[in-house]
């Protein structure tokens, strides 16, 4: 159910696949990192559930920040270079927000390490590490997938078909608008030359 508002805002089921990939990668990495720690330190038995909750919350939230900004920036230009520029802009602005907010949240959970109760301190360690891993995954895997498959992820609409045709239509429309603007500019300059000659 958490993906429903995400789909409404981003309006692309293709981009939601990136969010699912980030969730899976973050959860697997977090469990892999915590497994050797749990062999040496007593960890609360509900820590895995808390870790999964943190992964779901942060991955959906951070990918929403990044992908919504990316979709706005790539709305006018969906070719390879346009995707790179849109992704660079999204990482510069939304990526900074993700890094700062995620680091603040992780530090808050790491603060639980100073509690004298072992269950609470282990929960803070597990959740703090999970948030750090989620930040790293969303800032690395997400842009990597967008750059690896730009044509697939920049298609508009909910249907799998017609994406390339719509892209060609948009490119043709932009070309015609550019030609009309150039013709208008040349016509205006010609009128100015005639006025100067007549004067």
PyMOL commands that set and color helices and strands:
alter all, ss='L'
color gray80, all
select helices_A, chain A and resi 2-10+13-40+47-73+80-114+118-148+150-153+163-198
alter helices_A, ss='H'
color red, helices_A
deselect
rebuild
show_as cartoon
